[in-house]
Amino acid sequence: MLAEGTKAPGFTLPDQNGKEHSLNDYKGQKVILYFYPKDNTSGCTKQACSFAELIPQFREKGAVILGVSKDSVASHKKFEEKYGLPFTLLSDTELEVIKAYDVWKEKKNYGKVSMGVVRTTYLIDEKGVIVKAFDKVKASENPAQMLGVL
């Protein structure tokens, strides 16, 4: 996990519509950058839907939400449409941003070891500095937790 107080690594990734987004596009805004393992899984769906429910409060506090996973643009589009998600999902199929933010880790699931995305959320300030970082977050609690730190 990247340390609080450090400059957030820049990136450019496609969203669920294929439009490119860069961290620089959000200068002057607070960014909640959350990394999640996979579209349409129970934990990831809970987390995304909880962020969606709280979107008016996040916007009121001047924050944008960006979700990142290694899923494809097409997968993100289906996920967004199925749950009516009102925020941007970014596709990092090459794992460049996932690795830059140090969220690609060894995971154990039922005794099986594999590499994957560890659910992690960063709050990046208006100047592009990481001000809060949470790893191994609880999917259903993370959106309210992030609203609390804003």
Z-matrix of the N, CA and C atoms (Angstrom, degrees):
N
C 1 1.448
C 2 1.528 1 108.85
N 3 1.307 2 116.09 1 141.56
C 4 1.457 3 120.22 2 179.24
C 5 1.532 4 109.76 3 -77.40
N 6 1.313 5 115.66 4 149.09
C 7 1.462 6 121.28 5 -176.20
C 8 1.529 7 112.39 6 -79.22
N 9 1.321 8 114.31 7 146.02
C 10 1.461 9 120.22 8 173.69
C 11 1.521 10 108.10 9 -65.39
N 12 1.332 11 116.04 10 144.58
C 13 1.454 12 121.15 11 -179.38
C 14 1.518 13 113.36 12 91.51
N 15 1.332 14 117.93 13 -4.84
C 16 1.462 15 120.84 14 178.26
C 17 1.526 16 110.45 15 -97.39
N 18 1.312 17 115.32 16 157.79
C 19 1.462 18 121.64 17 177.72
C 20 1.524 19 108.94 18 -68.83
N 21 1.310 20 116.50 19 132.38
C 22 1.465 21 120.84 20 178.36
C 23 1.526 22 109.39 21 -71.37
N 24 1.333 23 117.94 22 134.18
C 25 1.468 24 119.61 23 177.44
C 26 1.536 25 111.17 24 -61.27
N 27 1.314 26 115.44 25 136.24
C 28 1.455 27 120.12 26 177.88
C 29 1.516 28 110.37 27 -72.62
N 30 1.319 29 116.28 28 159.70
C 31 1.458 30 120.59 29 178.37
C 32 1.512 31 110.48 30 -160.88
N 33 1.314 32 114.86 31 162.31
C 34 1.465 33 123.22 32 169.40
C 35 1.516 34 106.45 33 -139.33
N 36 1.339 35 115.83 34 120.85
C 37 1.468 36 122.22 35 -178.75
C 38 1.526 37 109.91 36 -138.87
N 39 1.341 38 116.85 37 154.35
C 40 1.461 39 119.96 38 176.12
C 41 1.536 40 111.77 39 -81.11
N 42 1.333 41 115.26 40 146.35
C 43 1.461 42 119.94 41 176.74
C 44 1.526 43 110.76 42 -91.96
N 45 1.318 44 116.16 43 -171.06
C 46 1.463 45 121.87 44 -177.15
C 47 1.530 46 112.97 45 -66.70
N 48 1.328 47 117.09 46 -10.67
C 49 1.465 48 121.38 47 176.50
C 50 1.526 49 112.15 48 -107.76
N 51 1.339 50 116.55 49 2.73
C 52 1.459 51 121.08 50 -179.76
C 53 1.520 52 113.91 51 87.55
N 54 1.350 53 117.17 52 1.35
C 55 1.471 54 121.49 53 179.38
C 56 1.530 55 109.12 54 -81.08
N 57 1.337 56 115.56 55 135.43
C 58 1.468 57 120.57 56 179.74
C 59 1.535 58 111.09 57 -74.86
N 60 1.321 59 115.28 58 138.34
C 61 1.470 60 122.52 59 175.54
C 62 1.515 61 108.01 60 -127.56
N 63 1.315 62 114.84 61 138.66
C 64 1.453 63 121.42 62 177.57
C 65 1.526 64 107.91 63 -121.46
N 66 1.324 65 116.83 64 150.78
C 67 1.465 66 119.44 65 177.13
C 68 1.526 67 109.86 66 -59.65
N 69 1.336 68 117.01 67 -33.57
C 70 1.477 69 121.09 68 178.44
C 71 1.525 70 112.75 69 -61.19
N 72 1.336 71 117.51 70 -25.12
C 73 1.472 72 121.47 71 178.09
C 74 1.532 73 111.56 72 -61.27
N 75 1.331 74 116.30 73 -20.45
C 76 1.465 75 121.01 74 -173.43
C 77 1.521 76 113.61 75 -109.30
N 78 1.339 77 116.36 76 13.43
C 79 1.478 78 119.41 77 175.72
C 80 1.519 79 108.77 78 -55.74
N 81 1.328 80 116.54 79 138.65
C 82 1.456 81 120.62 80 -178.71
C 83 1.522 82 113.02 81 89.29
N 84 1.343 83 116.93 82 -2.67
C 85 1.464 84 121.52 83 177.33
C 86 1.524 85 109.26 84 -125.62
N 87 1.323 86 115.66 85 154.28
C 88 1.461 87 119.97 86 171.42
C 89 1.525 88 106.75 87 -79.93
N 90 1.329 89 116.68 88 139.24
C 91 1.461 90 121.53 89 -179.36
C 92 1.522 91 109.34 90 -122.37
N 93 1.319 92 115.12 91 126.25
C 94 1.459 93 120.48 92 169.52
C 95 1.515 94 104.95 93 -98.25
N 96 1.325 95 114.68 94 110.19
C 97 1.459 96 122.23 95 -177.81
C 98 1.518 97 106.77 96 -106.90
N 99 1.333 98 115.75 97 108.00
C 100 1.459 99 117.37 98 -178.49
C 101 1.522 100 111.09 99 -116.33
N 102 1.318 101 113.79 100 136.39
C 103 1.454 102 122.22 101 -179.21
C 104 1.524 103 108.12 102 -106.26
N 105 1.325 104 115.94 103 131.78
C 106 1.458 105 120.26 104 -177.95
C 107 1.529 106 109.52 105 -136.04
N 108 1.335 107 116.83 106 154.58
C 109 1.467 108 120.05 107 -173.89
C 110 1.528 109 116.68 108 -68.05
N 111 1.352 110 119.11 109 -47.64
C 112 1.460 111 117.82 110 -170.42
C 113 1.526 112 112.02 111 -161.46
N 114 1.340 113 115.34 112 136.25
C 115 1.462 114 121.26 113 174.76
C 116 1.529 115 110.68 114 -58.20
N 117 1.327 116 115.59 115 147.52
C 118 1.473 117 123.22 116 172.04
C 119 1.524 118 115.33 117 62.36
N 120 1.320 119 117.90 118 23.24
C 121 1.461 120 120.24 119 170.70
C 122 1.521 121 106.98 120 -100.82
N 123 1.313 122 117.48 121 160.53
C 124 1.468 123 119.55 122 -171.12
C 125 1.533 124 113.42 123 -59.10
N 126 1.330 125 117.62 124 -50.13
C 127 1.468 126 119.92 125 -178.63
C 128 1.519 127 112.65 126 -64.99
N 129 1.317 128 115.73 127 -42.84
C 130 1.466 129 120.08 128 -178.57
C 131 1.523 130 111.26 129 -67.68
N 132 1.317 131 116.61 130 -34.94
C 133 1.464 132 120.79 131 177.50
C 134 1.528 133 109.94 132 -67.79
N 135 1.348 134 116.90 133 -43.97
C 136 1.480 135 120.51 134 177.62
C 137 1.522 136 110.55 135 -58.30
N 138 1.326 137 116.41 136 -45.94
C 139 1.457 138 121.03 137 -177.90
C 140 1.526 139 110.45 138 -63.59
N 141 1.325 140 117.35 139 -48.69
C 142 1.464 141 121.29 140 -178.73
C 143 1.532 142 111.46 141 -62.57
N 144 1.326 143 116.85 142 -44.18
C 145 1.474 144 120.06 143 -179.38
C 146 1.527 145 111.44 144 -67.31
N 147 1.321 146 117.62 145 -33.79
C 148 1.468 147 120.60 146 176.41
C 149 1.533 148 110.93 147 -67.75
N 150 1.327 149 116.88 148 -40.98
C 151 1.471 150 119.59 149 174.33
C 152 1.537 151 109.58 150 -61.03
N 153 1.333 152 116.40 151 -42.29
C 154 1.468 153 120.90 152 -179.24
C 155 1.532 154 111.48 153 -61.17
N 156 1.331 155 116.84 154 -42.70
C 157 1.469 156 121.05 155 179.68
C 158 1.524 157 112.00 156 -62.01
N 159 1.322 158 115.95 157 -33.76
C 160 1.473 159 120.82 158 -175.83
C 161 1.525 160 113.43 159 -95.07
N 162 1.319 161 117.33 160 4.37
C 163 1.471 162 120.60 161 -174.51
C 164 1.530 163 113.22 162 -54.17
N 165 1.346 164 120.87 163 -38.94
C 166 1.472 165 118.43 164 178.71
C 167 1.535 166 112.51 165 -60.50
N 168 1.333 167 116.77 166 -39.12
C 169 1.470 168 119.86 167 179.25
C 170 1.526 169 111.56 168 -68.89
N 171 1.338 170 116.67 169 -37.93
C 172 1.465 171 119.02 170 177.67
C 173 1.522 172 110.45 171 -64.29
N 174 1.314 173 116.42 172 -43.57
C 175 1.467 174 120.28 173 179.65
C 176 1.517 175 111.17 174 -64.46
N 177 1.330 176 116.41 175 -38.61
C 178 1.469 177 121.90 176 177.51
C 179 1.524 178 110.83 177 -58.25
N 180 1.328 179 116.36 178 -34.67
C 181 1.467 180 122.06 179 -179.38
C 182 1.530 181 111.98 180 -90.66
N 183 1.335 182 116.73 181 7.45
C 184 1.464 183 121.11 182 175.50
C 185 1.519 184 114.80 183 75.90
N 186 1.328 185 116.95 184 25.82
C 187 1.462 186 120.00 185 -177.91
C 188 1.528 187 111.32 186 -110.57
N 189 1.328 188 115.41 187 144.43
C 190 1.456 189 121.72 188 172.52
C 191 1.527 190 107.67 189 -109.81
N 192 1.314 191 115.08 190 152.21
C 193 1.461 192 120.79 191 -179.69
C 194 1.525 193 108.66 192 -113.79
N 195 1.332 194 114.71 193 130.55
C 196 1.463 195 121.67 194 176.10
C 197 1.520 196 107.48 195 -127.53
N 198 1.330 197 116.70 196 119.85
C 199 1.454 198 121.53 197 175.89
C 200 1.514 199 109.41 198 -99.34
N 201 1.329 200 117.24 199 138.29
C 202 1.464 201 121.58 200 -178.42
C 203 1.528 202 110.16 201 -129.12
N 204 1.328 203 115.79 202 131.03
C 205 1.461 204 120.74 203 170.26
C 206 1.525 205 107.69 204 -145.24
N 207 1.331 206 115.35 205 175.41
C 208 1.464 207 119.54 206 -179.87
C 209 1.518 208 111.97 207 -86.89
N 210 1.345 209 117.21 208 4.12
C 211 1.464 210 120.80 209 178.19
C 212 1.526 211 111.00 210 -67.33
N 213 1.320 212 115.32 211 158.39
C 214 1.463 213 122.16 212 -178.97
C 215 1.534 214 111.59 213 -73.12
N 216 1.327 215 115.54 214 164.77
C 217 1.461 216 122.15 215 175.00
C 218 1.537 217 109.44 216 -56.63
N 219 1.337 218 116.89 217 -43.76
C 220 1.475 219 121.20 218 -179.20
C 221 1.526 220 111.37 219 -62.50
N 222 1.315 221 117.02 220 -41.04
C 223 1.468 222 121.21 221 178.21
C 224 1.531 223 110.14 222 -63.36
N 225 1.338 224 116.00 223 -44.62
C 226 1.472 225 120.72 224 178.00
C 227 1.526 226 110.93 225 -59.99
N 228 1.318 227 116.96 226 -41.22
C 229 1.467 228 121.48 227 -178.75
C 230 1.536 229 109.90 228 -61.27
N 231 1.317 230 116.89 229 -46.11
C 232 1.477 231 121.33 230 178.70
C 233 1.532 232 110.70 231 -62.53
N 234 1.326 233 116.71 232 -42.88
C 235 1.472 234 122.89 233 179.42
C 236 1.529 235 110.06 234 -61.34
N 237 1.332 236 115.76 235 -47.47
C 238 1.475 237 121.51 236 179.28
C 239 1.531 238 110.46 237 -59.80
N 240 1.323 239 116.70 238 -47.61
C 241 1.468 240 120.97 239 -176.70
C 242 1.528 241 112.06 240 -68.40
N 243 1.320 242 117.09 241 -40.22
C 244 1.463 243 121.35 242 -178.53
C 245 1.530 244 112.06 243 -61.69
N 246 1.343 245 116.47 244 -37.52
C 247 1.466 246 120.76 245 -175.75
C 248 1.527 247 113.85 246 -111.19
N 249 1.321 248 118.57 247 2.42
C 250 1.462 249 121.62 248 179.24
C 251 1.520 250 112.50 249 60.98
N 252 1.309 251 116.99 250 44.43
C 253 1.472 252 121.03 251 -176.07
C 254 1.535 253 110.88 252 -73.48
N 255 1.339 254 116.80 253 123.45
C 256 1.472 255 121.24 254 -175.91
C 257 1.532 256 114.54 255 -94.18
N 258 1.321 257 116.65 256 30.79
C 259 1.466 258 119.65 257 178.71
C 260 1.524 259 109.11 258 -142.73
N 261 1.310 260 115.79 259 173.96
C 262 1.460 261 123.12 260 -172.55
C 263 1.527 262 111.89 261 -85.38
N 264 1.324 263 115.08 262 132.80
C 265 1.464 264 122.42 263 172.77
C 266 1.523 265 107.17 264 -111.66
N 267 1.322 266 116.50 265 128.09
C 268 1.458 267 121.15 266 -177.48
C 269 1.526 268 110.88 267 -108.12
N 270 1.319 269 115.37 268 138.30
C 271 1.453 270 122.38 269 -177.53
C 272 1.529 271 110.27 270 -99.76
N 273 1.336 272 115.81 271 120.80
C 274 1.462 273 121.60 272 179.43
C 275 1.534 274 109.29 273 -122.07
N 276 1.327 275 115.68 274 66.01
C 277 1.467 276 120.88 275 -176.52
C 278 1.526 277 112.60 276 -64.49
N 279 1.327 278 117.36 277 -24.23
C 280 1.472 279 121.35 278 -179.71
C 281 1.533 280 112.24 279 -89.47
N 282 1.332 281 117.43 280 -3.52
C 283 1.470 282 124.36 281 178.04
C 284 1.530 283 113.82 282 65.72
N 285 1.323 284 118.30 283 15.23
C 286 1.465 285 120.39 284 -177.19
C 287 1.517 286 112.27 285 -64.41
N 288 1.324 287 117.25 286 -49.18
C 289 1.466 288 121.31 287 -178.46
C 290 1.527 289 109.95 288 -74.87
N 291 1.324 290 116.07 289 -39.48
C 292 1.468 291 120.87 290 177.43
C 293 1.528 292 110.04 291 -55.88
N 294 1.313 293 117.35 292 -43.75
C 295 1.471 294 120.63 293 178.73
C 296 1.523 295 111.57 294 -73.57
N 297 1.336 296 117.38 295 -38.32
C 298 1.471 297 120.68 296 179.67
C 299 1.532 298 111.20 297 -61.22
N 300 1.336 299 116.40 298 -32.00
C 301 1.468 300 120.79 299 179.75
C 302 1.533 301 111.83 300 -94.21
N 303 1.330 302 115.93 301 9.79
C 304 1.458 303 122.94 302 173.46
C 305 1.537 304 113.41 303 56.88
N 306 1.339 305 116.08 304 44.67
C 307 1.465 306 119.53 305 178.92
C 308 1.538 307 112.34 306 -115.01
N 309 1.338 308 117.95 307 3.95
C 310 1.460 309 122.46 308 176.42
C 311 1.526 310 106.43 309 -93.18
N 312 1.318 311 116.79 310 107.88
C 313 1.465 312 121.13 311 -170.89
C 314 1.526 313 110.80 312 -135.70
N 315 1.313 314 113.88 313 166.26
C 316 1.455 315 120.07 314 172.52
C 317 1.525 316 107.64 315 -74.70
N 318 1.332 317 115.62 316 132.74
C 319 1.459 318 121.00 317 -179.47
C 320 1.527 319 108.96 318 -126.76
N 321 1.334 320 115.00 319 149.14
C 322 1.464 321 120.41 320 176.06
C 323 1.512 322 107.94 321 -115.69
N 324 1.321 323 115.44 322 129.22
C 325 1.456 324 121.09 323 178.76
C 326 1.525 325 107.80 324 -136.36
N 327 1.315 326 115.84 325 112.75
C 328 1.468 327 121.37 326 -177.80
C 329 1.525 328 111.20 327 53.58
N 330 1.323 329 116.35 328 43.23
C 331 1.453 330 121.67 329 177.77
C 332 1.522 331 115.53 330 81.17
N 333 1.336 332 116.58 331 -9.33
C 334 1.462 333 120.67 332 179.91
C 335 1.532 334 108.73 333 -91.86
N 336 1.324 335 116.39 334 132.68
C 337 1.460 336 121.40 335 179.80
C 338 1.524 337 109.15 336 -101.14
N 339 1.330 338 115.77 337 131.03
C 340 1.469 339 120.43 338 177.16
C 341 1.524 340 108.59 339 -151.06
N 342 1.323 341 115.45 340 168.35
C 343 1.459 342 120.18 341 176.34
C 344 1.522 343 108.69 342 -94.26
N 345 1.327 344 116.05 343 143.67
C 346 1.452 345 119.41 344 179.19
C 347 1.517 346 111.72 345 -170.13
N 348 1.316 347 115.43 346 177.19
C 349 1.463 348 121.97 347 179.05
C 350 1.529 349 108.91 348 -80.60
N 351 1.327 350 115.62 349 126.25
C 352 1.462 351 121.27 350 173.25
C 353 1.522 352 106.41 351 -90.12
N 354 1.327 353 115.59 352 124.95
C 355 1.470 354 121.16 353 -177.68
C 356 1.536 355 109.43 354 -55.86
N 357 1.321 356 116.08 355 114.74
C 358 1.464 357 123.04 356 -173.49
C 359 1.525 358 108.88 357 -141.36
N 360 1.333 359 116.28 358 142.00
C 361 1.470 360 120.39 359 179.06
C 362 1.520 361 110.07 360 -130.82
N 363 1.320 362 114.52 361 133.52
C 364 1.466 363 122.17 362 177.61
C 365 1.524 364 109.70 363 -116.64
N 366 1.326 365 115.83 364 141.14
C 367 1.461 366 121.48 365 169.01
C 368 1.523 367 105.65 366 -106.94
N 369 1.329 368 114.68 367 119.64
C 370 1.470 369 121.49 368 -178.30
C 371 1.526 370 107.27 369 -111.11
N 372 1.330 371 116.43 370 130.39
C 373 1.470 372 119.41 371 -177.42
C 374 1.524 373 112.47 372 -79.60
N 375 1.312 374 115.31 373 -179.49
C 376 1.465 375 123.19 374 -175.26
C 377 1.526 376 113.27 375 -61.48
N 378 1.338 377 116.49 376 -19.98
C 379 1.469 378 120.63 377 -178.92
C 380 1.533 379 112.50 378 -100.52
N 381 1.339 380 116.34 379 3.73
C 382 1.455 381 119.48 380 178.32
C 383 1.517 382 115.21 381 86.93
N 384 1.337 383 116.64 382 21.88
C 385 1.463 384 121.62 383 179.76
C 386 1.529 385 109.27 384 -105.60
N 387 1.321 386 116.08 385 136.99
C 388 1.462 387 121.04 386 176.99
C 389 1.530 388 108.18 387 -71.98
N 390 1.315 389 116.73 388 118.45
C 391 1.466 390 120.00 389 179.84
C 392 1.528 391 112.38 390 -104.98
N 393 1.315 392 117.71 391 -21.82
C 394 1.470 393 122.06 392 174.82
C 395 1.517 394 108.32 393 -145.02
N 396 1.321 395 115.78 394 144.28
C 397 1.460 396 121.35 395 178.36
C 398 1.525 397 108.19 396 -142.27
N 399 1.315 398 115.83 397 128.98
C 400 1.461 399 121.59 398 179.64
C 401 1.527 400 108.21 399 -129.29
N 402 1.332 401 116.20 400 126.93
C 403 1.460 402 118.65 401 175.56
C 404 1.523 403 109.61 402 -114.34
N 405 1.320 404 115.81 403 164.79
C 406 1.468 405 122.75 404 -178.09
C 407 1.529 406 110.41 405 49.48
N 408 1.318 407 116.29 406 43.97
C 409 1.469 408 120.74 407 -177.13
C 410 1.523 409 110.94 408 -73.78
N 411 1.314 410 115.40 409 154.31
C 412 1.460 411 121.47 410 174.29
C 413 1.529 412 107.32 411 -83.17
N 414 1.313 413 116.23 412 122.18
C 415 1.470 414 122.36 413 -172.55
C 416 1.520 415 112.94 414 -53.05
N 417 1.322 416 117.69 415 -47.25
C 418 1.463 417 120.24 416 -174.55
C 419 1.529 418 112.64 417 -75.33
N 420 1.341 419 117.90 418 -24.26
C 421 1.467 420 121.57 419 -176.64
C 422 1.526 421 113.37 420 -94.53
N 423 1.323 422 117.59 421 -20.75
C 424 1.461 423 121.74 422 -172.57
C 425 1.528 424 114.57 423 -58.95
N 426 1.335 425 120.28 424 -44.62
C 427 1.469 426 118.78 425 179.97
C 428 1.532 427 113.39 426 -59.19
N 429 1.324 428 118.20 427 -45.16
C 430 1.470 429 120.99 428 177.99
C 431 1.529 430 110.49 429 -65.30
N 432 1.335 431 116.57 430 -37.30
C 433 1.467 432 121.81 431 177.68
C 434 1.535 433 109.20 432 -60.50
N 435 1.338 434 117.08 433 -44.30
C 436 1.457 435 120.29 434 -178.86
C 437 1.519 436 111.90 435 -68.41
N 438 1.315 437 116.59 436 -37.94
C 439 1.460 438 120.30 437 176.71
C 440 1.529 439 109.54 438 -61.17
N 441 1.308 440 116.27 439 -38.66
C 442 1.469 441 122.34 440 178.70
C 443 1.522 442 113.29 441 -63.06
N 444 1.334 443 118.17 442 -34.91
C 445 1.469 444 119.83 443 -178.17
C 446 1.528 445 112.37 444 -83.93
N 447 1.334 446 116.72 445 -11.89
C 448 1.475 447 118.93 446 177.02
C 449 1.510 448 108.79 447 -73.84
